[in-house]
Amino acid sequence: MADNYCPECGGLLTFDVAARKFACKSCGLFLSRDELSEMRDKKRDQEDDKRSKNKERGDYLEWWLSKKG
Ligand SMILES: [Zn+2]
């Protein structure tokens, strides 16, 4: 599976069959599949936030420069 990496530290996750949860051996994260994907979505949103803020700034700069001609 490609998604067996810890969203927190990037370490390898192992699936605990008995608990039906993923465990990270690097940072001790212990999450169910749902919690894991939820956490990933949050991380992705944060990244998107950063990216779109940078983009806005870039667009504004572009607009400003084009105005000045
Ligand atoms: Zn981890």
N, CA, C, O and the ligand as a Tripos MOL2 file, in Angstrom:
@<TRIPOS>MOLECULE
protein
  277   275    70     0     0
PROTEIN
NO_CHARGES

@<TRIPOS>ATOM
      1 N           0.8300   -1.2120    0.0000 N.3       1 MET1
      2 CA          0.0000    0.0000    0.0000 C.3       1 MET1
      3 C           0.8610    1.2570    0.0000 C.2       1 MET1
      4 O           1.9020    1.3130    0.6540 O.2       1 MET1
      5 N           0.4160    2.2520   -0.7350 N.am      2 ALA2
      6 CA          1.2300    3.4460   -0.8960 C.3       2 ALA2
      7 C           1.0170    4.4450    0.2370 C.2       2 ALA2
      8 O           1.8080    5.3700    0.4170 O.2       2 ALA2
      9 N          -0.0630    4.2490    1.0030 N.am      3 ASP3
     10 CA         -0.4060    5.3030    1.9760 C.3       3 ASP3
     11 C           0.0230    4.9480    3.3870 C.2       3 ASP3
     12 O          -0.5690    5.4220    4.3560 O.2       3 ASP3
     13 N           1.0410    4.1260    3.5080 N.am      4 ASN4
     14 CA          1.4610    3.7220    4.8420 C.3       4 ASN4
     15 C           2.5580    4.6010    5.4200 C.2       4 ASN4
     16 O           3.4910    4.1140    6.0580 O.2       4 ASN4
     17 N           2.4330    5.8980    5.1880 N.am      5 TYR5
     18 CA          3.4180    6.8110    5.7590 C.3       5 TYR5
     19 C           2.7470    7.7530    6.7410 C.2       5 TYR5
     20 O           1.6320    8.2250    6.5140 O.2       5 TYR5
     21 N           3.4370    8.0150    7.8220 N.am      6 CYS6
     22 CA          2.9070    8.8510    8.8880 C.3       6 CYS6
     23 C           2.7290   10.2860    8.4050 C.2       6 CYS6
     24 O           3.6690   10.8780    7.8770 O.2       6 CYS6
     25 N           1.5270   10.8570    8.5800 N.am      7 PRO7
     26 CA          1.3040   12.2420    8.1640 C.3       7 PRO7
     27 C           2.0510   13.2330    9.0510 C.2       7 PRO7
     28 O           2.2560   14.3880    8.6810 O.2       7 PRO7
     29 N           2.4520   12.7590   10.2280 N.am      8 GLU8
     30 CA          3.1070   13.6330   11.1970 C.3       8 GLU8
     31 C           4.6070   13.7340   10.9430 C.2       8 GLU8
     32 O           5.1680   14.8290   10.9010 O.2       8 GLU8
     33 N           5.2410   12.5960   10.7770 N.am      9 CYS9
     34 CA          6.7030   12.6020   10.6890 C.3       9 CYS9
     35 C           7.2230   11.9300    9.4210 C.2       9 CYS9
     36 O           8.4240   11.9490    9.1530 O.2       9 CYS9
     37 N           6.3100   11.3330    8.6330 N.am     10 GLY10
     38 CA          6.7480   10.6950    7.3970 C.3      10 GLY10
     39 C           7.3370    9.3200    7.5950 C.2      10 GLY10
     40 O           7.8120    8.6920    6.6480 O.2      10 GLY10
     41 N           7.3060    8.8440    8.8560 N.am     11 GLY11
     42 CA          7.8260    7.5200    9.1500 C.3      11 GLY11
     43 C           6.9110    6.4260    8.6210 C.2      11 GLY11
     44 O           5.7780    6.6870    8.2150 O.2      11 GLY11
     45 N           7.4010    5.2360    8.6290 N.am     12 LEU12
     46 CA          6.6270    4.1100    8.1280 C.3      12 LEU12
     47 C           5.5760    3.6820    9.1460 C.2      12 LEU12
     48 O           5.8720    3.5350   10.3320 O.2      12 LEU12
     49 N           4.3570    3.4830    8.6780 N.am     13 LEU13
     50 CA          3.2800    3.0290    9.5480 C.3      13 LEU13
     51 C           3.1240    1.5200    9.4300 C.2      13 LEU13
     52 O           3.2560    0.9460    8.3490 O.2      13 LEU13
     53 N           2.8430    0.8990   10.5530 N.am     14 THR14
     54 CA          2.5200   -0.5150   10.5020 C.3      14 THR14
     55 C           1.0690   -0.6870   10.9260 C.2      14 THR14
     56 O           0.6050    0.0000   11.8360 O.2      14 THR14
     57 N           0.3590   -1.5840   10.2860 N.am     15 PHE15
     58 CA         -1.0510   -1.7870   10.5920 C.3      15 PHE15
     59 C          -1.2010   -2.8170   11.7000 C.2      15 PHE15
     60 O          -0.7460   -3.9550   11.5870 O.2      15 PHE15
     61 N          -1.8540   -2.3850   12.7750 N.am     16 ASP16
     62 CA         -2.1210   -3.2890   13.8790 C.3      16 ASP16
     63 C          -3.4640   -3.9690   13.6160 C.2      16 ASP16
     64 O          -4.5230   -3.3620   13.7810 O.2      16 ASP16
     65 N          -3.4070   -5.2030   13.2160 N.am     17 VAL17
     66 CA         -4.6200   -5.9010   12.7940 C.3      17 VAL17
     67 C          -5.6090   -6.0360   13.9480 C.2      17 VAL17
     68 O          -6.8120   -5.8630   13.7540 O.2      17 VAL17
     69 N          -5.1220   -6.3380   15.1270 N.am     18 ALA18
     70 CA         -5.9850   -6.5280   16.2920 C.3      18 ALA18
     71 C          -6.7370   -5.2480   16.6450 C.2      18 ALA18
     72 O          -7.9320   -5.2760   16.9370 O.2      18 ALA18
     73 N          -6.0120   -4.1190   16.6150 N.am     19 ALA19
     74 CA         -6.6240   -2.8420   16.9720 C.3      19 ALA19
     75 C          -7.2490   -2.1680   15.7530 C.2      19 ALA19
     76 O          -7.9790   -1.1860   15.8860 O.2      19 ALA19
     77 N          -6.9600   -2.6990   14.5630 N.am     20 ARG20
     78 CA         -7.4050   -2.0970   13.3070 C.3      20 ARG20
     79 C          -6.9690   -0.6500   13.2130 C.2      20 ARG20
     80 O          -7.7240    0.2260   12.7910 O.2      20 ARG20
     81 N          -5.7440   -0.4260   13.6140 N.am     21 LYS21
     82 CA         -5.2050    0.9310   13.5740 C.3      21 LYS21
     83 C          -3.7950    0.9240   13.0340 C.2      21 LYS21
     84 O          -3.0920   -0.0860   13.0710 O.2      21 LYS21
     85 N          -3.4000    2.0810   12.5290 N.am     22 PHE22
     86 CA         -2.0380    2.2420   12.0400 C.3      22 PHE22
     87 C          -1.1660    2.8090   13.1540 C.2      22 PHE22
     88 O          -1.5680    3.7310   13.8640 O.2      22 PHE22
     89 N          -0.0060    2.2650   13.2910 N.am     23 ALA23
     90 CA          0.9150    2.7450   14.3090 C.3      23 ALA23
     91 C           2.2020    3.2270   13.6510 C.2      23 ALA23
     92 O           2.7430    2.5810   12.7540 O.2      23 ALA23
     93 N           2.6780    4.3820   14.1210 N.am     24 CYS24
     94 CA          3.9460    4.8940   13.6210 C.3      24 CYS24
     95 C           5.0400    4.5570   14.6160 C.2      24 CYS24
     96 O           4.9400    4.8640   15.8030 O.2      24 CYS24
     97 N           6.0690    3.9290   14.1190 N.am     25 LYS25
     98 CA          7.1430    3.5320   15.0280 C.3      25 LYS25
     99 C           8.0940    4.6760   15.3100 C.2      25 LYS25
    100 O           8.8740    4.6220   16.2610 O.2      25 LYS25
    101 N           8.0330    5.7090   14.4900 N.am     26 SER26
    102 CA          8.9520    6.8360   14.6790 C.3      26 SER26
    103 C           8.4460    7.8090   15.7290 C.2      26 SER26
    104 O           9.2130    8.2200   16.6000 O.2      26 SER26
    105 N           7.1540    8.1940   15.6710 N.am     27 CYS27
    106 CA          6.6600    9.2180   16.5940 C.3      27 CYS27
    107 C           5.5690    8.6920   17.5180 C.2      27 CYS27
    108 O           5.1080    9.4160   18.4000 O.2      27 CYS27
    109 N           5.1460    7.4350   17.3280 N.am     28 GLY28
    110 CA          4.1800    6.8470   18.2350 C.3      28 GLY28
    111 C           2.7360    7.1570   17.9070 C.2      28 GLY28
    112 O           1.8430    6.8600   18.7000 O.2      28 GLY28
    113 N           2.4950    7.7440   16.7570 N.am     29 LEU29
    114 CA          1.1340    8.0400   16.3250 C.3      29 LEU29
    115 C           0.3490    6.7380   16.1760 C.2      29 LEU29
    116 O           0.8640    5.7450   15.6610 O.2      29 LEU29
    117 N          -0.8990    6.7580   16.6310 N.am     30 PHE30
    118 CA         -1.7200    5.5520   16.5830 C.3      30 PHE30
    119 C          -3.1080    5.9500   16.1190 C.2      30 PHE30
    120 O          -3.8890    6.5060   16.8910 O.2      30 PHE30
    121 N          -3.4190    5.6650   14.8530 N.am     31 LEU31
    122 CA         -4.6470    6.1780   14.2640 C.3      31 LEU31
    123 C          -5.4020    5.1200   13.4900 C.2      31 LEU31
    124 O          -4.8100    4.2320   12.8770 O.2      31 LEU31
    125 N          -6.7110    5.2300   13.5260 N.am     32 SER32
    126 CA         -7.5380    4.3920   12.6610 C.3      32 SER32
    127 C          -7.4320    4.9150   11.2340 C.2      32 SER32
    128 O          -6.9000    6.0000   10.9980 O.2      32 SER32
    129 N          -7.9340    4.1460   10.3020 N.am     33 ARG33
    130 CA         -7.8440    4.5400    8.9030 C.3      33 ARG33
    131 C          -8.5460    5.8800    8.6620 C.2      33 ARG33
    132 O          -8.0390    6.7320    7.9320 O.2      33 ARG33
    133 N          -9.7220    6.0580    9.2870 N.am     34 ASP34
    134 CA        -10.4650    7.3020    9.1230 C.3      34 ASP34
    135 C          -9.7000    8.4860    9.6910 C.2      34 ASP34
    136 O          -9.5840    9.5370    9.0610 O.2      34 ASP34
    137 N          -9.1810    8.2900   10.9020 N.am     35 GLU35
    138 CA         -8.4240    9.3730   11.5440 C.3      35 GLU35
    139 C          -7.2100    9.7340   10.7120 C.2      35 GLU35
    140 O          -6.8210   10.8970   10.6060 O.2      35 GLU35
    141 N          -6.6300    8.7130   10.1310 N.am     36 LEU36
    142 CA         -5.4470    8.9200    9.3080 C.3      36 LEU36
    143 C          -5.7720    9.7620    8.0800 C.2      36 LEU36
    144 O          -5.0460   10.7040    7.7630 O.2      36 LEU36
    145 N          -6.8540    9.4280    7.3910 N.am     37 SER37
    146 CA         -7.1810   10.1890    6.1840 C.3      37 SER37
    147 C          -7.6500   11.5920    6.5470 C.2      37 SER37
    148 O          -7.4260   12.5410    5.7970 O.2      37 SER37
    149 N          -8.3040   11.7200    7.7040 N.am     38 GLU38
    150 CA         -8.7270   13.0320    8.1770 C.3      38 GLU38
    151 C          -7.5070   13.9250    8.4090 C.2      38 GLU38
    152 O          -7.4750   15.0910    8.0150 O.2      38 GLU38
    153 N          -6.5260   13.3420    9.0500 N.am     39 MET39
    154 CA         -5.3060   14.0720    9.3630 C.3      39 MET39
    155 C          -4.5820   14.4770    8.0790 C.2      39 MET39
    156 O          -4.0210   15.5680    7.9790 O.2      39 MET39
    157 N          -4.6110   13.5720    7.1040 N.am     40 ARG40
    158 CA         -3.9700   13.8620    5.8300 C.3      40 ARG40
    159 C          -4.6690   15.0210    5.1210 C.2      40 ARG40
    160 O          -4.0250   15.8960    4.5400 O.2      40 ARG40
    161 N          -6.0050   15.0060    5.1820 N.am     41 ASP41
    162 CA         -6.7650   16.0850    4.5550 C.3      41 ASP41
    163 C          -6.4140   17.4200    5.1870 C.2      41 ASP41
    164 O          -6.2380   18.4220    4.4940 O.2      41 ASP41
    165 N          -6.3140   17.4250    6.5130 N.am     42 LYS42
    166 CA         -5.9700   18.6690    7.2180 C.3      42 LYS42
    167 C          -4.6130   19.1650    6.7710 C.2      42 LYS42
    168 O          -4.4270   20.3510    6.4990 O.2      42 LYS42
    169 N          -3.6660   18.2410    6.6970 N.am     43 LYS43
    170 CA         -2.3150   18.6130    6.2700 C.3      43 LYS43
    171 C          -2.3590   19.2040    4.8670 C.2      43 LYS43
    172 O          -1.7100   20.2080    4.5740 O.2      43 LYS43
    173 N          -3.1420   18.5560    4.0090 N.am     44 ARG44
    174 CA         -3.2140   19.0100    2.6280 C.3      44 ARG44
    175 C          -3.8400   20.4040    2.5740 C.2      44 ARG44
    176 O          -3.3950   21.2600    1.8100 O.2      44 ARG44
    177 N          -4.8830   20.6280    3.3950 N.am     45 ASP45
    178 CA         -5.5150   21.9400    3.4300 C.3      45 ASP45
    179 C          -4.5260   23.0090    3.8410 C.2      45 ASP45
    180 O          -4.4910   24.0990    3.2690 O.2      45 ASP45
    181 N          -3.7140   22.6800    4.8510 N.am     46 GLN46
    182 CA         -2.7190   23.6490    5.3090 C.3      46 GLN46
    183 C          -1.7630   23.9830    4.1860 C.2      46 GLN46
    184 O          -1.4230   25.1470    3.9730 O.2      46 GLN46
    185 N          -1.3290   22.9560    3.4640 N.am     47 GLU47
    186 CA         -0.4060   23.1770    2.3530 C.3      47 GLU47
    187 C          -1.0770   24.0350    1.2870 C.2      47 GLU47
    188 O          -0.4700   24.9670    0.7610 O.2      47 GLU47
    189 N          -2.3390   23.7150    0.9680 N.am     48 ASP48
    190 CA         -3.0700   24.4760   -0.0400 C.3      48 ASP48
    191 C          -3.2150   25.9240    0.3880 C.2      48 ASP48
    192 O          -3.0910   26.8440   -0.4200 O.2      48 ASP48
    193 N          -3.4800   26.1100    1.6800 N.am     49 ASP49
    194 CA         -3.6080   27.4570    2.2280 C.3      49 ASP49
    195 C          -2.3600   28.2640    1.9410 C.2      49 ASP49
    196 O          -2.4160   29.3720    1.4070 O.2      49 ASP49
    197 N          -1.2480   27.6870    2.3030 N.am     50 LYS50
    198 CA          0.0330   28.3560    2.1080 C.3      50 LYS50
    199 C           0.2160   28.7020    0.6420 C.2      50 LYS50
    200 O           0.6050   29.8120    0.2800 O.2      50 LYS50
    201 N          -0.0810   27.6990   -0.1980 N.am     51 ARG51
    202 CA          0.1620   27.8620   -1.6150 C.3      51 ARG51
    203 C          -0.7450   28.9500   -2.1950 C.2      51 ARG51
    204 O          -0.2950   29.7860   -2.9780 O.2      51 ARG51
    205 N          -2.0280   28.9350   -1.8050 N.am     52 SER52
    206 CA         -2.9420   29.9060   -2.4000 C.3      52 SER52
    207 C          -2.6290   31.3080   -1.9010 C.2      52 SER52
    208 O          -2.8420   32.2840   -2.6210 O.2      52 SER52
    209 N          -2.1240   31.4180   -0.6730 N.am     53 LYS53
    210 CA         -1.7530   32.7400   -0.1680 C.3      53 LYS53
    211 C          -0.5640   33.2810   -0.9570 C.2      53 LYS53
    212 O          -0.5200   34.4540   -1.3260 O.2      53 LYS53
    213 N           0.3840   32.4050   -1.2000 N.am     54 ASN54
    214 CA          1.5340   32.8270   -2.0080 C.3      54 ASN54
    215 C           1.0900   33.2260   -3.4000 C.2      54 ASN54
    216 O           1.5960   34.1880   -3.9780 O.2      54 ASN54
    217 N           0.1390   32.4770   -3.9320 N.am     55 LYS55
    218 CA         -0.3300   32.7300   -5.2860 C.3      55 LYS55
    219 C          -1.0110   34.0950   -5.3500 C.2      55 LYS55
    220 O          -0.7680   34.8800   -6.2670 O.2      55 LYS55
    221 N          -1.8720   34.3680   -4.3600 N.am     56 GLU56
    222 CA         -2.5530   35.6590   -4.3330 C.3      56 GLU56
    223 C          -1.5490   36.7960   -4.3730 C.2      56 GLU56
    224 O          -1.7000   37.7590   -5.1250 O.2      56 GLU56
    225 N          -0.5340   36.6630   -3.5570 N.am     57 ARG57
    226 CA          0.4900   37.6950   -3.5050 C.3      57 ARG57
    227 C           1.1450   37.8610   -4.8820 C.2      57 ARG57
    228 O           1.3890   38.9730   -5.3510 O.2      57 ARG57
    229 N           1.4150   36.7180   -5.5040 N.am     58 GLY58
    230 CA          2.0380   36.7330   -6.8190 C.3      58 GLY58
    231 C           1.1390   37.3770   -7.8580 C.2      58 GLY58
    232 O           1.5970   38.1380   -8.7100 O.2      58 GLY58
    233 N          -0.1510   37.0620   -7.7780 N.am     59 ASP59
    234 CA         -1.0910   37.6440   -8.7250 C.3      59 ASP59
    235 C          -1.1680   39.1520   -8.5570 C.2      59 ASP59
    236 O          -1.2230   39.9000   -9.5330 O.2      59 ASP59
    237 N          -1.1700   39.5810   -7.3110 N.am     60 TYR60
    238 CA         -1.2580   41.0040   -7.0390 C.3      60 TYR60
    239 C          -0.0370   41.7300   -7.5870 C.2      60 TYR60
    240 O          -0.1340   42.7950   -8.1960 O.2      60 TYR60
    241 N           1.1100   41.1150   -7.3500 N.am     61 LEU61
    242 CA          2.3500   41.7010   -7.8320 C.3      61 LEU61
    243 C           2.3360   41.8110   -9.3600 C.2      61 LEU61
    244 O           2.7520   42.8140   -9.9390 O.2      61 LEU61
    245 N           1.8480   40.7510   -9.9800 N.am     62 GLU62
    246 CA          1.7740   40.7380  -11.4370 C.3      62 GLU62
    247 C           0.8630   41.8600  -11.9340 C.2      62 GLU62
    248 O           1.1830   42.5830  -12.8770 O.2      62 GLU62
    249 N          -0.2800   41.9750  -11.2630 N.am     63 TRP63
    250 CA         -1.2630   42.9960  -11.6210 C.3      63 TRP63
    251 C          -0.6490   44.3900  -11.4680 C.2      63 TRP63
    252 O          -0.8020   45.2570  -12.3290 O.2      63 TRP63
    253 N           0.0440   44.5750  -10.3540 N.am     64 TRP64
    254 CA          0.6450   45.8590  -10.0470 C.3      64 TRP64
    255 C           1.7010   46.2190  -11.1030 C.2      64 TRP64
    256 O           1.7790   47.3550  -11.5710 O.2      64 TRP64
    257 N           2.4970   45.2280  -11.4540 N.am     65 LEU65
    258 CA          3.5430   45.4690  -12.4440 C.3      65 LEU65
    259 C           2.9460   45.7590  -13.8170 C.2      65 LEU65
    260 O           3.4720   46.5840  -14.5640 O.2      65 LEU65
    261 N           1.8500   45.0820  -14.1500 N.am     66 SER66
    262 CA          1.2390   45.2930  -15.4580 C.3      66 SER66
    263 C           0.5900   46.6670  -15.5100 C.2      66 SER66
    264 O           0.5450   47.2920  -16.5700 O.2      66 SER66
    265 N           0.0880   47.1410  -14.3780 N.am     67 LYS67
    266 CA         -0.5080   48.4790  -14.2870 C.3      67 LYS67
    267 C           0.5500   49.5490  -14.5720 C.2      67 LYS67
    268 O           0.3260   50.5280  -15.2830 O.2      67 LYS67
    269 N           1.7050   49.2980  -13.9750 N.am     68 LYS68
    270 CA          2.7680   50.2760  -14.1270 C.3      68 LYS68
    271 C           3.3210   50.2490  -15.5540 C.2      68 LYS68
    272 O           3.9440   51.1920  -16.0430 O.2      68 LYS68
    273 N           3.0530   49.1190  -16.1780 N.am     69 GLY69
    274 CA          3.3330   48.9490  -17.5950 C.3      69 GLY69
    275 C           4.7710   48.8710  -17.9500 C.2      69 GLY69
    276 O           5.1090   48.7270  -19.1250 O.2      69 GLY69
    277 ZN          5.1170    9.4110   12.8580 Zn       70 ZN70
@<TRIPOS>BOND
     1     1     2 1
     2     2     3 1
     3     3     4 2
     4     3     5 am
     5     5     6 1
     6     6     7 1
     7     7     8 2
     8     7     9 am
     9     9    10 1
    10    10    11 1
    11    11    12 2
    12    11    13 am
    13    13    14 1
    14    14    15 1
    15    15    16 2
    16    15    17 am
    17    17    18 1
    18    18    19 1
    19    19    20 2
    20    19    21 am
    21    21    22 1
    22    22    23 1
    23    23    24 2
    24    23    25 am
    25    25    26 1
    26    26    27 1
    27    27    28 2
    28    27    29 am
    29    29    30 1
    30    30    31 1
    31    31    32 2
    32    31    33 am
    33    33    34 1
    34    34    35 1
    35    35    36 2
    36    35    37 am
    37    37    38 1
    38    38    39 1
    39    39    40 2
    40    39    41 am
    41    41    42 1
    42    42    43 1
    43    43    44 2
    44    43    45 am
    45    45    46 1
    46    46    47 1
    47    47    48 2
    48    47    49 am
    49    49    50 1
    50    50    51 1
    51    51    52 2
    52    51    53 am
    53    53    54 1
    54    54    55 1
    55    55    56 2
    56    55    57 am
    57    57    58 1
    58    58    59 1
    59    59    60 2
    60    59    61 am
    61    61    62 1
    62    62    63 1
    63    63    64 2
    64    63    65 am
    65    65    66 1
    66    66    67 1
    67    67    68 2
    68    67    69 am
    69    69    70 1
    70    70    71 1
    71    71    72 2
    72    71    73 am
    73    73    74 1
    74    74    75 1
    75    75    76 2
    76    75    77 am
    77    77    78 1
    78    78    79 1
    79    79    80 2
    80    79    81 am
    81    81    82 1
    82    82    83 1
    83    83    84 2
    84    83    85 am
    85    85    86 1
    86    86    87 1
    87    87    88 2
    88    87    89 am
    89    89    90 1
    90    90    91 1
    91    91    92 2
    92    91    93 am
    93    93    94 1
    94    94    95 1
    95    95    96 2
    96    95    97 am
    97    97    98 1
    98    98    99 1
    99    99   100 2
   100    99   101 am
   101   101   102 1
   102   102   103 1
   103   103   104 2
   104   103   105 am
   105   105   106 1
   106   106   107 1
   107   107   108 2
   108   107   109 am
   109   109   110 1
   110   110   111 1
   111   111   112 2
   112   111   113 am
   113   113   114 1
   114   114   115 1
   115   115   116 2
   116   115   117 am
   117   117   118 1
   118   118   119 1
   119   119   120 2
   120   119   121 am
   121   121   122 1
   122   122   123 1
   123   123   124 2
   124   123   125 am
   125   125   126 1
   126   126   127 1
   127   127   128 2
   128   127   129 am
   129   129   130 1
   130   130   131 1
   131   131   132 2
   132   131   133 am
   133   133   134 1
   134   134   135 1
   135   135   136 2
   136   135   137 am
   137   137   138 1
   138   138   139 1
   139   139   140 2
   140   139   141 am
   141   141   142 1
   142   142   143 1
   143   143   144 2
   144   143   145 am
   145   145   146 1
   146   146   147 1
   147   147   148 2
   148   147   149 am
   149   149   150 1
   150   150   151 1
   151   151   152 2
   152   151   153 am
   153   153   154 1
   154   154   155 1
   155   155   156 2
   156   155   157 am
   157   157   158 1
   158   158   159 1
   159   159   160 2
   160   159   161 am
   161   161   162 1
   162   162   163 1
   163   163   164 2
   164   163   165 am
   165   165   166 1
   166   166   167 1
   167   167   168 2
   168   167   169 am
   169   169   170 1
   170   170   171 1
   171   171   172 2
   172   171   173 am
   173   173   174 1
   174   174   175 1
   175   175   176 2
   176   175   177 am
   177   177   178 1
   178   178   179 1
   179   179   180 2
   180   179   181 am
   181   181   182 1
   182   182   183 1
   183   183   184 2
   184   183   185 am
   185   185   186 1
   186   186   187 1
   187   187   188 2
   188   187   189 am
   189   189   190 1
   190   190   191 1
   191   191   192 2
   192   191   193 am
   193   193   194 1
   194   194   195 1
   195   195   196 2
   196   195   197 am
   197   197   198 1
   198   198   199 1
   199   199   200 2
   200   199   201 am
   201   201   202 1
   202   202   203 1
   203   203   204 2
   204   203   205 am
   205   205   206 1
   206   206   207 1
   207   207   208 2
   208   207   209 am
   209   209   210 1
   210   210   211 1
   211   211   212 2
   212   211   213 am
   213   213   214 1
   214   214   215 1
   215   215   216 2
   216   215   217 am
   217   217   218 1
   218   218   219 1
   219   219   220 2
   220   219   221 am
   221   221   222 1
   222   222   223 1
   223   223   224 2
   224   223   225 am
   225   225   226 1
   226   226   227 1
   227   227   228 2
   228   227   229 am
   229   229   230 1
   230   230   231 1
   231   231   232 2
   232   231   233 am
   233   233   234 1
   234   234   235 1
   235   235   236 2
   236   235   237 am
   237   237   238 1
   238   238   239 1
   239   239   240 2
   240   239   241 am
   241   241   242 1
   242   242   243 1
   243   243   244 2
   244   243   245 am
   245   245   246 1
   246   246   247 1
   247   247   248 2
   248   247   249 am
   249   249   250 1
   250   250   251 1
   251   251   252 2
   252   251   253 am
   253   253   254 1
   254   254   255 1
   255   255   256 2
   256   255   257 am
   257   257   258 1
   258   258   259 1
   259   259   260 2
   260   259   261 am
   261   261   262 1
   262   262   263 1
   263   263   264 2
   264   263   265 am
   265   265   266 1
   266   266   267 1
   267   267   268 2
   268   267   269 am
   269   269   270 1
   270   270   271 1
   271   271   272 2
   272   271   273 am
   273   273   274 1
   274   274   275 1
   275   275   276 2
@<TRIPOS>SUBSTRUCTURE
     1 MET1         2 RESIDUE 1 A MET
     2 ALA2         6 RESIDUE 1 A ALA
     3 ASP3        10 RESIDUE 1 A ASP
     4 ASN4        14 RESIDUE 1 A ASN
     5 TYR5        18 RESIDUE 1 A TYR
     6 CYS6        22 RESIDUE 1 A CYS
     7 PRO7        26 RESIDUE 1 A PRO
     8 GLU8        30 RESIDUE 1 A GLU
     9 CYS9        34 RESIDUE 1 A CYS
    10 GLY10       38 RESIDUE 1 A GLY
    11 GLY11       42 RESIDUE 1 A GLY
    12 LEU12       46 RESIDUE 1 A LEU
    13 LEU13       50 RESIDUE 1 A LEU
    14 THR14       54 RESIDUE 1 A THR
    15 PHE15       58 RESIDUE 1 A PHE
    16 ASP16       62 RESIDUE 1 A ASP
    17 VAL17       66 RESIDUE 1 A VAL
    18 ALA18       70 RESIDUE 1 A ALA
    19 ALA19       74 RESIDUE 1 A ALA
    20 ARG20       78 RESIDUE 1 A ARG
    21 LYS21       82 RESIDUE 1 A LYS
    22 PHE22       86 RESIDUE 1 A PHE
    23 ALA23       90 RESIDUE 1 A ALA
    24 CYS24       94 RESIDUE 1 A CYS
    25 LYS25       98 RESIDUE 1 A LYS
    26 SER26      102 RESIDUE 1 A SER
    27 CYS27      106 RESIDUE 1 A CYS
    28 GLY28      110 RESIDUE 1 A GLY
    29 LEU29      114 RESIDUE 1 A LEU
    30 PHE30      118 RESIDUE 1 A PHE
    31 LEU31      122 RESIDUE 1 A LEU
    32 SER32      126 RESIDUE 1 A SER
    33 ARG33      130 RESIDUE 1 A ARG
    34 ASP34      134 RESIDUE 1 A ASP
    35 GLU35      138 RESIDUE 1 A GLU
    36 LEU36      142 RESIDUE 1 A LEU
    37 SER37      146 RESIDUE 1 A SER
    38 GLU38      150 RESIDUE 1 A GLU
    39 MET39      154 RESIDUE 1 A MET
    40 ARG40      158 RESIDUE 1 A ARG
    41 ASP41      162 RESIDUE 1 A ASP
    42 LYS42      166 RESIDUE 1 A LYS
    43 LYS43      170 RESIDUE 1 A LYS
    44 ARG44      174 RESIDUE 1 A ARG
    45 ASP45      178 RESIDUE 1 A ASP
    46 GLN46      182 RESIDUE 1 A GLN
    47 GLU47      186 RESIDUE 1 A GLU
    48 ASP48      190 RESIDUE 1 A ASP
    49 ASP49      194 RESIDUE 1 A ASP
    50 LYS50      198 RESIDUE 1 A LYS
    51 ARG51      202 RESIDUE 1 A ARG
    52 SER52      206 RESIDUE 1 A SER
    53 LYS53      210 RESIDUE 1 A LYS
    54 ASN54      214 RESIDUE 1 A ASN
    55 LYS55      218 RESIDUE 1 A LYS
    56 GLU56      222 RESIDUE 1 A GLU
    57 ARG57      226 RESIDUE 1 A ARG
    58 GLY58      230 RESIDUE 1 A GLY
    59 ASP59      234 RESIDUE 1 A ASP
    60 TYR60      238 RESIDUE 1 A TYR
    61 LEU61      242 RESIDUE 1 A LEU
    62 GLU62      246 RESIDUE 1 A GLU
    63 TRP63      250 RESIDUE 1 A TRP
    64 TRP64      254 RESIDUE 1 A TRP
    65 LEU65      258 RESIDUE 1 A LEU
    66 SER66      262 RESIDUE 1 A SER
    67 LYS67      266 RESIDUE 1 A LYS
    68 LYS68      270 RESIDUE 1 A LYS
    69 GLY69      274 RESIDUE 1 A GLY
    70 ZN70       277 GROUP 0 **** ****
